[in-house]
Amino acid sequence: MPPVRPGAGAVTLHDVAAAAGVSLMTASRALRTPEVVSAATREKVMQAVAQTGYIPNLLAGGLKSRRSMTVAALVPVISVPQFLPTIQVLTEQLDRAGYQVLLGQTGYDHAREEALLNTMIGRRVDGIVVAGLLQHGDTARRLARLGVPVVETWDMTERPLDTVVGFSHVQVGAAVAGHFMARGWTRVGLATGGDQRAGQRRAGFLSVIGKDVPTAVTEVPAGVPHGRRALSTLLAQAPDLRAVFCSSDGMAEGVLTEALARGLRVPEDLAVIGFGGAEFSAFLHPSLSTVHIDGAEIGRRAADVLIARGRGEASGPAIVDIGFQLVLRGSTGDAA
């Protein structure tokens, strides 16, 4: 087979057919429906593909079928542990159904989210999964007009753009506050990120506590350094602080670290609870109490919705509340 000249432009199926010594139709069949050609012909065509570096134009095929077999998944930050199970299961479920996932990172920035969504729409994705709600901006209205299936996740609303799979952050905050109240802890504080969902948890927490409390607000995503600084801020406001609710397990780890560095005993002097249910939370010392969210189930339910819609089938209820679980461990004195 004669080599294809570098720099001669994009390699086409015509080049593959010429290199394999077969017709254009035969080359096309060998790649699209290999079972209808002989093994020898299939081998020649695949050798030609390898030699020429040919990459099939999936978009061209998608224009005919009006399906790209791709799904866009947007998360605030890829490195945040709580989102990883959702993305992993979503990708695995969609892969088994023949879809590929295009992953985007919004950085908690609505303008960046809009730009990413517009790019994904331009690529004719067959569905969109987003961590959060899309009830703002022109892009949400555009998605509704185009009829692109959208699954909003990791949040809850009575009026989803299409389908929502998640839980109430307000109820999470209220549940943690209820636990603090049940333990008799009234000198409590919040170490929280400045994003919208953390704000909802803060609102739920304060609604049960019934008063404002010392609060340290940090940038997002918040990790160990933010947690250490947050506890320093809280103790400056309230030296007799008894318990802290953190908006992430990473921040809670930082609060634990700062408390121990100051000689505070956890949980005897200071109780700490995080959010997200990160795997590492069970292995800290003391083990970290947290609010567990079944991120894998969110990914599974979101994938089921998109696969059903792709088949033209009913996708179930528009609102799927998976709930949450308070996992109480050593940092609140609820487990050894």
N, C-alpha and C positions, 0 to 999 in steps of 0.2 A: 504494500500500500504506500503510495507517495505521501510524504509528510505534508501537512498543511502549513503554509507560510505564516510565521508569527506576524502580528500586526496587520493582517489582511482583512480585519473586520471580524464581526461576530461569526462564529461557526454555525452553519445552518444544517438542517436535516439533509439538504441537497449535498453538502460536503460529506456527510456520513454515508449517504447512499453511494456517492462516487468512490469513496475510500473502500467501501465494502464490495463494490462491483455488483450492486443490486439496484432495482428500481426504487424511486422515491416512495411508492406505495408499499413495497416490501419492507423498506427500512422503517416506515411509519408503523406498519403492523407488528414488526419485531419488537418495537418499543412499547406500543400501546396495548396490543393483544398478542403477546408472544406465543400463546398456545396454538395460534392458527398457522404458524410457520414452522419449518423443520428446525431441528436442533442445530444442524450445521449452519443454516442461514442465520439463526439467532446468534450463534457464536461469532460469525463474521461481522455482523452488525455491532455486537458489543465490543469487539476488538476495535472497530472503526470509531466507536464512541470514545473509547479510552485513548486512542491515538490522536483524535482531533480535539479532544477536550470539549466535546459538545455537551451543552446543558439544555435540556428540554424547556421550552417556553410554556410554563404552566399557566400563565395568564391567558395565552392565546386559547388554550383548551378551556379555560374557565369562562371566557367570553361566550363560547358556544353553549356551554351548559349553564351559564349564569351562576356558577359556583366556583369559588377559589379553593375550597377545602382548607381555609386558614381561619384562625380565630385570634383576635387581639385580646391580650390580657394586660391590664394596667394596674400596677401597685404603686404606692407612694415611694417606697424604698425597697429594693430587692433584698438588702442585707438584713432587714428586720425579721427576726426568727418566726414571729407569729404568722407571717404570710407564706412561709416556705411550704408547709404541708398543703396549703390550698393550691399553690402553683404546681407542686409535684403531682398531686392526684388529678388535678384538672388536665395537665399535660398527658398523663398516662391514659386517662379515660378517653380523651379526644384522639390520641394516637391510635388506640385500638379501633376507633371508628373511622380512621383514615384522615384525620385532620392534623394540621401542624399549628403550633402556637407561636405567635409573634408577641414577645414580651416587651413592655414599655415601662419606664420608671418616671412617675410624675413629680417626685420631689415635694409633695404637698403643695404644689403650685397649680392653681386653677388655669392660668394662662398656658402653662406647659401641657397640662392635661388636654386642653382644647386643641392645641397644636398636634399632639399625638393622635387624638381621635380623628382629626381631619386627615392626617396622613394615612391612618388605618382605613378610613372610609375610601380614600383614593385608591387604596390597594384592593378594594372590593372584598373585604373580609366577610365571612359568612356569619359572624357573630362577635360580640364584644363582652368581655367580663371585666368588671372594674371594681376595685376595692374602694367602696364609698358610694355616694349618690351622685347622679348626674342631672340634678334638677336646676342647673344654672347654665346660662349662656345659650348662644344660638346653636351650638353643636348638638345639644340635647334635643332641641326642636327639630334639627335636621335629621337626626337619627330616627326620630319618631315618624317623620314624613317618609323616609326611605324604607322603613319597615325592617331595618337591620335588627335581629334579635339582640337584646341587651340584658345582661344579668348583673345587677348591682349587688355587691356582697359586703360583708363585714359591717353592715349597718342595717337600719330598719326604717321603713316609712309606710304609711297607709296608702300612699299614692306613688308607687314605683313608676319609673319611665316605661318599663316592660315587666320584668320579673326581679324580685329582690330575694336574696338568700342571706340571712344574717340574724341579728339579734338587736335588742335595745340597749344602747350604751347608757341611757338614763336609768334603766332598771339595774344595770351593773353597779353604777354608783350608789343607787339606793340600797342595794343588797349589802355592799361593803359597809356603808354607814350603819345599816341595821345590825350587822355583826359587831361593829365597834360599840354601838349603844348597848347591845345585849351583854357585852363584857364590862360595861360600866365606864368605858373610856370616853370622856368628854373633852379632854385636852388633846385634840386631834388636829392633824394638818394634811395638806395636799402637796405632793411633788408631781407636777403635771406638765405635759407638753402643751404647746400653744395651738395645736391643731383642733379642728372642729369636733372630731369624735371624742377627744380627751375633754373638750369643753362640755360635751353632753354628759359624760360621766361625772364631771365636777358638779354640774347642775343637779343631777340625781342625788349625789352625795349630800349636797347642801340642803336639798329639800327635806331630807330625813333628819339631818343634824339640827336643822331649824335656825341656824345662825351662820354668819360668815366665820371662816376659820383661817389660821395662818396658811398662806399659799406661796409656793415658789413655782413660777412658770418658766420653763426652759424652751429652747429651740428644739425642733424635731428633725430627725429621729434622736431620741434621748437615750444615752447609755450610761455606763458607769461614771465617767467624769461628771456628767450632768447631775447624776444622783448625789454624788459627794458634795457638789456645790449647793444643790438644792437643800440638803439637810443642814448645811452650815447656815443658809439663809433662814430656814425655818427655826432653828435653835436661837438665832439672833432675835427673831420675833417673839418666840415663846420658849424660854429655857426649860420650862416644865413640861414640854411636849411629851405625850404618852404614846401616841400611835400615828402612823403615816400611811396614807394610801397613795401609791405611785401609779402613774399612767402607763408604765411598761415594766416588764420584769428586769430589763437591763438597767433602768433607772433605780429599781428597788435594790438591785445588787450593789449599786453605788451607795445608796443610803445605808445598807448593811455595813459596807466597808467603812464608811465615814463614822458610823456609830461605834464600831469596834475600835477604830483608831482613836476615838475620843474616850475610850474606856467605858462606854455605855454597854450594859448587858442587854442582849436581845434574846427573849422578849421581856425580861423582867423590868428593864428600865424603858425600853422603847419597842413597841410592836410594829411590824412592817408587813404590808401586803402589796403585791404587784398585780400586773394585768397581762394576760396573753397566754399563760400556760406554757411558756418556753420549756423545752426539755431540761435545760440546765438548772431550772429552779428547784428541782427535787434533790440536786446534788450539792447545793450550797451548804455552808455551815454557819448558823442553823439553816435547815431546809426552808425554802421560801414559800409562804402562803401566797396564793395567786388566784386569779379568776381564769379558769380554763375555758378556752373556746375551741370547739372541734373544727379546726381549720380544714382538715382532710374531708370532713363531711360537707363543708361549704363547697370545696372544689368538686366533689362528687355530684352534688345536687346541681351545681352550675353546668357541669358537663352534660348531665342528663337532659337538662332543658334544651341546650343547643343541639344535641344529637337528635332529640325528638323533633325539634323544629326543622332541622335539615331533612328529615324524612317526611315532613308534612304531617306529623302526628301532633296530638295535643300534648302540651308540655307540663300539665298539672297546674296547681294554683299559682297565682301571681305573687303571693306573699308566702315565703317559707321561713318561719322563725325556728332556728335550731336551738335557741336558748343558750345558757352558759352554766358553769358550775363553780361554786366556791370550793377551792381545794385548800384546806386548812392544815398547816404544817407547823414546824418549829418556830418560825419567826413571829407567830402570833400566840404561841404557847398552846396550840390546839393538838399537837402531835409531838411524839418524841423525836 
